[in-house]
Amino acid sequence: MYDIRRAFCLLFLIFSLDKVDLLENGLARTPPMGWMSWGYYMCGVKCEDGEDKCLNEQLVLSVADSFYKDGYQEAGFEYIIIDDCWSEKHRDRNGRLVADRKRFPRGMKFIADYIHARGLKFGMYTNVANITCMRYPGSLSHMELDAKTFAEWGVDYLKVDGCFVSENILNEAYIKLGKYLKKTGRPMVYSCSWPYYIQYIHQQQPDYEEIARYCNLWRNYHDVQTSWDAVANIVRHYRSHYYELAPVHGPGHWNDPDMLIFGTGVLTHSQCRVQLTVFVMMSAPLLLSCDMKKITPYEKSLLQNLDLMAIAQDPLGIMAEPHHVTDCTLWIKPHLPRKGDQFPSYSLAVMNLDSDASHVSFRLNTYNLNATDGYTILDVFSGKFIRNVTYDDKIEVTVPGFDVILYTLYPL
């Protein structure tokens, strides 16, 4: 049996690689989890006036301390990523990037060492033009030098934006920079904004198979804003584009719906559940962007719900398929553990984006959940097993407005 299974896996790998020649740098085998500065702090450079949103060394080290001391690291959060506006406005006499001397007085290598000493990982930002989106030095004319610089500083994750360049440069520069990063010999997760700019700036259809050859993850929709409407629009986008995006999504190669807006005070408890659940079910990156001290106890309980994070970090990395049921969306995601070789576990999320409650009923066998001995159901938010069901049993739930019910079904 082992030899047969091994041969089957080898054949599957061969045919898969024939279809999409994916980048395989061994990184991001599960979706990255961490914190990124942009969504909340943006270009926070006015620190001398006691600005609340100051992007500086103290902030970044405080996030590392929070991950290390407050339980986030144990839940899987590990990347701490500095976005745009981190550098001086000009390179040094040797053409090298320089961290802002006032806001980052000890430089990026010091920050990387501080983060690494706590078992965490460090991320940074650049752009494929000669300037970044906020008009700091970009990498177009210095790709090899910048790749070496990031490697020397100890960068583990690089977010690369695509402002201010033509479609042709986008299609060439992301490939070229990725090759220089690989040439350094330092493993760096490669996060691209390539498809977003192709589709929404240059009005062309992204070639996702090409993008997946070179990037570990990619932004392909608008930046999240700190509002429920922005979150709902992101959810609707990925729901409607599932069949386009799912084929190139999986270990090492992720669709990135942007940051979680926890800790910003704009989401109700139920809206927090919706955003996090959809991202978890999509096998999407989970990147916070907030003042970590402003995360509420309830938000923290969700982020550190290990049953929820197990779905997010499942090694199969399957993007949940959405189905229309009554006025709701039923997201279905197979994942480990399996019973034998045949029956995976499943998570089912019944999501309601309307303000009115909705009653939903469905049978498991309608969606090919057919474990012969049935399933036991875990309510992921409460952590309680609620009952056992057979594959032809009807499941009935009432979902409040702007809310979601999330069950994991383990085969018996």
C-alpha positions as CSV (number, residue, x, y, z in Angstrom):
1,M,0.0,0.0,0.0
2,Y,2.8,2.4,0.9
3,D,4.5,1.9,-2.6
4,I,1.2,2.4,-4.4
5,R,0.5,5.6,-2.4
6,R,4.0,6.9,-3.0
7,A,3.7,6.2,-6.8
8,F,0.4,8.0,-6.9
9,C,1.8,11.1,-5.1
10,L,4.8,11.2,-7.5
11,L,2.5,11.1,-10.5
12,F,0.3,13.8,-9.0
13,L,3.4,16.0,-8.4
14,I,4.6,15.4,-12.0
15,F,1.3,16.3,-13.6
16,S,0.8,19.3,-11.3
17,L,4.2,20.7,-12.1
18,D,3.5,20.2,-15.8
19,K,0.5,22.4,-15.4
20,V,2.0,25.2,-13.3
21,D,5.8,25.5,-13.0
22,L,5.5,26.9,-9.4
23,L,8.2,28.6,-7.5
24,E,9.5,26.1,-4.9
25,N,11.8,27.9,-2.5
26,G,10.5,25.8,0.5
27,L,8.9,28.9,2.1
28,A,5.4,29.8,3.1
29,R,4.2,26.2,3.1
30,T,1.3,27.5,5.2
31,P,-0.1,31.0,4.9
32,P,2.1,33.6,6.7
33,M,0.8,35.0,9.9
34,G,2.0,38.2,11.6
35,W,1.8,42.0,11.7
36,M,2.3,44.6,9.0
37,S,2.6,48.4,9.6
38,W,0.8,49.9,6.6
39,G,-3.0,49.4,7.3
40,Y,-2.9,51.3,10.6
41,Y,0.3,53.3,10.8
42,M,0.6,54.0,7.0
43,C,3.4,56.6,6.4
44,G,3.7,57.5,10.1
45,V,6.8,59.7,10.0
46,K,5.7,62.7,12.2
47,C,7.0,61.3,15.4
48,E,8.5,64.4,17.0
49,D,5.0,65.8,17.9
50,G,4.1,62.7,19.8
51,E,2.1,61.4,16.9
52,D,-0.1,58.4,17.9
53,K,0.7,56.6,14.6
54,C,4.5,56.8,14.6
55,L,6.4,54.2,12.5
56,N,9.7,53.8,14.3
57,E,12.0,51.4,16.1
58,Q,10.1,51.5,19.3
59,L,6.9,50.5,17.6
60,V,8.4,47.5,15.8
61,L,10.2,46.2,18.9
62,S,7.0,46.5,20.9
63,V,5.2,44.3,18.4
64,A,7.9,41.7,18.8
65,D,7.5,41.9,22.6
66,S,3.8,41.5,22.3
67,F,4.0,38.4,20.0
68,Y,6.6,36.9,22.3
69,K,5.0,37.6,25.7
70,D,1.2,37.7,25.0
71,G,0.6,34.3,23.4
72,Y,0.5,35.3,19.7
73,Q,3.7,33.4,18.8
74,E,2.2,30.2,20.2
75,A,-0.9,30.7,18.0
76,G,1.3,31.0,14.9
77,F,1.9,34.7,14.5
78,E,5.6,35.1,13.6
79,Y,6.3,37.8,10.9
80,I,6.8,41.4,11.8
81,I,6.8,43.5,8.6
82,I,7.7,47.1,8.1
83,D,5.9,48.6,5.1
84,D,6.6,51.8,3.1
85,C,8.3,55.0,4.6
86,W,11.0,53.3,6.6
87,S,14.0,54.7,4.7
88,E,15.8,58.0,4.2
89,K,14.7,59.9,1.1
90,H,18.1,59.3,-0.5
91,R,20.5,56.3,-0.9
92,D,24.0,56.6,0.5
93,R,27.1,57.4,-1.6
94,N,27.4,53.7,-2.5
95,G,23.8,53.5,-3.7
96,R,22.6,51.5,-0.7
97,L,19.3,52.0,1.0
98,V,19.5,53.6,4.5
99,A,17.0,53.4,7.3
100,D,15.6,56.7,8.5
101,R,18.3,57.8,11.0
102,K,15.8,59.4,13.5
103,R,13.1,56.8,13.5
104,F,15.4,53.8,13.2
105,P,18.6,55.0,14.8
106,R,20.2,51.5,15.2
107,G,19.3,50.4,11.7
108,M,17.4,47.4,10.3
109,K,20.0,44.8,11.2
110,F,19.5,45.6,14.9
111,I,15.8,45.2,14.6
112,A,16.1,41.9,12.7
113,D,18.5,40.6,15.4
114,Y,16.0,41.6,18.1
115,I,13.2,39.9,16.3
116,H,15.2,36.8,15.6
117,A,16.4,36.5,19.2
118,R,12.7,35.9,20.1
119,G,12.2,33.2,17.5
120,L,10.2,35.5,15.2
121,K,10.8,36.7,11.6
122,F,11.4,40.1,10.1
123,G,9.9,41.6,7.0
124,M,10.4,44.7,4.9
125,Y,9.1,46.6,1.9
126,T,10.2,47.9,-1.5
127,N,8.7,48.8,-4.9
128,V,9.6,47.7,-8.4
129,A,9.9,51.4,-9.5
130,N,12.7,53.7,-8.7
131,I,10.5,55.2,-6.0
132,T,8.0,53.6,-3.6
133,C,4.3,54.4,-3.5
134,M,5.0,57.1,-1.0
135,R,8.1,58.3,-3.0
136,Y,10.9,56.9,-1.0
137,P,13.7,55.1,-2.8
138,G,12.6,52.1,-4.8
139,S,14.5,49.1,-6.3
140,L,14.1,49.2,-10.1
141,S,17.7,50.4,-10.8
142,H,19.2,48.7,-7.8
143,M,17.7,45.3,-7.7
144,E,20.8,43.2,-7.1
145,L,22.2,45.6,-4.6
146,D,18.9,45.9,-2.7
147,A,18.5,42.1,-2.6
148,K,22.0,41.8,-1.1
149,T,21.2,44.6,1.4
150,F,18.0,42.9,2.6
151,A,19.8,39.6,2.9
152,E,22.6,41.2,4.9
153,W,20.1,42.8,7.2
154,G,18.4,39.4,7.9
155,V,15.1,40.0,6.2
156,D,12.9,36.9,6.1
157,Y,9.9,38.4,4.1
158,L,9.8,41.0,1.4
159,K,6.7,42.8,0.3
160,V,7.1,44.3,-3.2
161,D,4.7,47.0,-4.4
162,G,4.1,48.0,-8.0
163,C,3.4,51.7,-8.2
164,F,4.5,54.0,-11.0
165,V,5.6,51.5,-13.6
166,S,4.2,50.2,-16.9
167,E,2.7,46.8,-17.5
168,N,5.8,45.6,-19.2
169,I,8.1,46.6,-16.4
170,L,5.8,44.9,-13.9
171,N,5.9,41.6,-15.9
172,E,9.7,41.8,-16.0
173,A,10.7,43.4,-12.7
174,Y,9.0,41.0,-10.4
175,I,10.7,38.0,-12.1
176,K,14.1,39.8,-12.1
177,L,13.9,40.8,-8.4
178,G,12.8,37.4,-7.4
179,K,15.9,35.9,-9.1
180,Y,18.2,38.3,-7.3
181,L,16.6,37.5,-3.9
182,K,17.1,33.8,-4.6
183,K,20.7,34.5,-5.6
184,T,21.5,35.9,-2.2
185,G,21.1,32.5,-0.6
186,R,18.9,33.9,2.2
187,P,15.4,32.5,2.3
188,M,12.9,35.3,1.9
189,V,9.2,35.0,1.5
190,Y,8.4,36.9,-1.7
191,S,5.1,38.9,-1.5
192,C,4.0,40.5,-4.8
193,S,1.4,43.1,-5.7
194,W,1.9,42.2,-9.3
195,P,-1.7,41.0,-10.2
196,Y,-3.3,44.0,-8.5
197,Y,-1.5,46.5,-10.7
198,I,-2.1,44.5,-13.8
199,Q,-5.8,44.3,-13.2
200,Y,-6.8,47.6,-11.5
201,I,-4.2,50.0,-12.9
202,H,-3.4,48.6,-16.3
203,Q,-6.8,47.1,-16.9
204,Q,-5.5,43.7,-18.1
205,Q,-6.2,40.2,-16.9
206,P,-3.4,38.8,-14.6
207,D,-1.7,35.6,-15.7
208,Y,-1.9,33.8,-12.4
209,E,0.0,30.7,-13.5
210,E,2.9,33.0,-14.4
211,I,2.6,34.9,-11.1
212,A,2.6,31.7,-9.2
213,R,5.9,30.7,-10.8
214,Y,7.7,33.5,-9.1
215,C,5.8,34.7,-6.0
216,N,4.9,33.1,-2.6
217,L,1.8,35.3,-2.2
218,W,0.2,38.1,-4.1
219,R,-2.2,40.9,-3.6
220,N,-5.0,41.0,-6.1
221,Y,-7.7,43.3,-4.7
222,H,-7.9,46.8,-3.3
223,D,-6.2,47.7,0.1
224,V,-8.5,47.0,3.0
225,Q,-9.8,50.1,4.8
226,T,-10.8,50.4,8.4
227,S,-14.5,49.8,7.8
228,W,-16.9,46.9,7.7
229,D,-18.0,47.8,4.2
230,A,-14.4,47.3,3.0
231,V,-14.2,43.9,4.7
232,A,-17.6,42.9,3.1
233,N,-16.4,43.9,-0.3
234,I,-13.2,41.8,0.0
235,V,-15.3,38.8,1.0
236,R,-17.6,39.3,-1.9
237,H,-14.7,39.6,-4.3
238,Y,-13.1,36.4,-3.3
239,R,-16.4,34.6,-3.2
240,S,-17.1,35.7,-6.8
241,H,-13.6,34.9,-8.1
242,Y,-13.1,31.5,-6.5
243,Y,-12.9,29.5,-9.7
244,E,-10.3,31.8,-11.1
245,L,-8.1,32.0,-8.0
246,A,-8.3,28.5,-6.4
247,P,-6.3,26.6,-9.0
248,V,-3.1,28.4,-8.3
249,H,-3.6,28.6,-4.5
250,G,-1.8,26.2,-2.1
251,P,1.3,25.6,-0.1
252,G,3.9,28.2,-1.0
253,H,1.5,30.2,-3.2
254,W,-1.3,32.2,-1.7
255,N,-3.9,34.7,-2.7
256,D,-3.6,37.6,-0.2
257,P,-6.8,39.5,0.7
258,D,-4.8,42.1,2.7
259,M,-4.7,42.8,6.4
260,L,-7.0,42.0,9.3
261,I,-8.4,45.2,10.9
262,F,-8.6,43.9,14.4
263,G,-7.5,46.4,17.1
264,T,-8.9,49.4,15.2
265,G,-12.3,49.6,17.0
266,V,-14.4,49.5,13.8
267,L,-15.7,45.9,13.8
268,T,-18.4,44.4,16.1
269,H,-17.7,41.0,17.6
270,S,-19.7,39.3,14.8
271,Q,-18.0,41.3,12.1
272,C,-14.6,40.2,13.6
273,R,-15.8,36.6,13.3
274,V,-16.7,37.1,9.7
275,Q,-13.4,38.6,8.5
276,L,-11.2,36.2,10.4
277,T,-13.4,33.1,9.4
278,V,-13.3,33.9,5.7
279,F,-9.6,34.5,5.7
280,V,-9.1,31.3,7.7
281,M,-11.3,29.3,5.3
282,M,-9.5,30.7,2.3
283,S,-6.1,29.6,3.7
284,A,-5.2,33.3,3.4
285,P,-2.3,35.1,5.1
286,L,-3.3,36.5,8.5
287,L,-1.5,39.8,9.0
288,L,-2.6,42.2,11.7
289,S,-2.1,46.0,11.3
290,C,-2.9,47.8,14.5
291,D,-1.6,49.1,17.8
292,M,-1.3,45.7,19.6
293,K,-2.3,47.3,22.9
294,K,-5.7,48.1,21.3
295,I,-6.7,44.5,20.5
296,T,-9.7,43.8,22.6
297,P,-9.9,40.7,24.9
298,Y,-12.5,39.2,22.5
299,E,-10.4,39.8,19.4
300,K,-7.4,38.3,21.2
301,S,-9.5,35.2,22.1
302,L,-10.3,34.7,18.4
303,L,-6.7,35.2,17.3
304,Q,-5.5,32.7,19.9
305,N,-8.3,30.1,19.3
306,L,-6.1,27.2,18.4
307,D,-9.0,25.2,16.7
308,L,-9.5,28.2,14.4
309,M,-5.8,28.6,13.8
310,A,-5.5,24.9,13.0
311,I,-7.9,25.4,10.1
312,A,-5.9,28.5,9.0
313,Q,-2.6,26.6,9.0
314,D,-3.7,23.3,7.7
315,P,-0.9,21.8,5.6
316,L,-3.1,21.0,2.6
317,G,-3.7,24.7,2.2
318,I,-7.0,24.3,0.3
319,M,-9.1,27.4,-0.5
320,A,-12.6,26.9,0.7
321,E,-15.3,26.7,-2.0
322,P,-18.3,29.0,-1.6
323,H,-21.9,27.8,-2.2
324,H,-25.1,29.8,-2.2
325,V,-27.5,28.5,0.4
326,T,-30.7,30.5,1.1
327,D,-29.4,34.1,1.7
328,C,-26.1,32.9,3.0
329,T,-22.8,31.6,1.7
330,L,-21.6,28.1,2.8
331,W,-17.8,27.9,2.6
332,I,-16.5,24.3,2.6
333,K,-12.9,23.4,3.3
334,P,-11.4,19.9,3.4
335,H,-8.4,19.5,5.6
336,L,-6.5,17.2,7.9
337,P,-6.8,15.0,9.9
338,R,-8.0,12.2,7.6
339,K,-9.7,8.9,8.5
340,G,-7.6,6.5,6.5
341,D,-6.8,7.7,2.9
342,Q,-10.4,8.5,2.0
343,F,-12.2,10.7,4.4
344,P,-10.8,14.2,5.3
345,S,-12.1,16.5,8.0
346,Y,-14.1,19.4,6.8
347,S,-14.8,22.9,8.1
348,L,-18.1,24.5,7.2
349,A,-18.7,28.3,7.6
350,V,-22.2,29.6,7.1
351,M,-21.8,33.3,6.5
352,N,-24.5,36.0,6.4
353,L,-23.5,39.4,4.9
354,D,-27.0,40.8,5.3
355,S,-28.4,42.7,8.3
356,D,-31.3,40.3,8.9
357,A,-30.9,36.8,10.4
358,S,-31.2,33.9,7.9
359,H,-32.3,30.3,8.5
360,V,-30.3,27.8,6.6
361,S,-30.6,24.0,6.1
362,F,-28.6,21.6,4.0
363,R,-27.4,18.0,3.9
364,L,-23.8,17.0,4.0
365,N,-24.0,14.5,1.1
366,T,-25.1,17.3,-1.2
367,Y,-21.5,18.6,-0.9
368,N,-19.8,15.2,-1.1
369,L,-19.2,14.8,2.6
370,N,-19.7,11.1,2.7
371,A,-17.8,9.5,5.5
372,T,-19.5,6.1,6.0
373,D,-19.6,6.3,9.8
374,G,-20.6,10.0,9.9
375,Y,-19.0,13.0,11.6
376,T,-18.7,14.6,15.0
377,I,-19.3,18.4,15.0
378,L,-17.1,20.9,16.8
379,D,-18.4,24.4,17.2
380,V,-15.1,26.2,16.6
381,F,-16.0,29.4,18.4
382,S,-17.2,27.8,21.6
383,G,-14.8,24.9,21.5
384,K,-17.6,22.4,22.2
385,F,-18.5,19.2,20.4
386,I,-22.2,19.5,19.8
387,R,-23.4,16.3,18.2
388,N,-22.7,13.5,15.8
389,V,-24.3,13.3,12.3
390,T,-24.5,10.9,9.4
391,Y,-23.7,12.1,5.9
392,D,-27.4,12.3,4.9
393,D,-28.5,14.2,8.0
394,K,-29.9,17.7,7.6
395,I,-28.0,20.5,9.4
396,E,-30.1,23.5,10.3
397,V,-28.8,26.8,11.7
398,T,-30.0,30.4,12.1
399,V,-27.2,32.9,11.3
400,P,-27.7,36.4,12.8
401,G,-27.1,39.4,10.5
402,F,-23.4,40.2,9.7
403,D,-22.3,37.0,11.4
404,V,-21.0,33.5,10.7
405,I,-21.3,30.0,12.2
406,L,-18.2,27.8,12.0
407,Y,-18.2,24.0,12.5
408,T,-15.4,21.5,12.0
409,L,-16.6,18.0,11.2
410,Y,-14.2,15.1,12.0
411,P,-15.0,11.7,10.4
412,L,-15.9,9.0,12.9
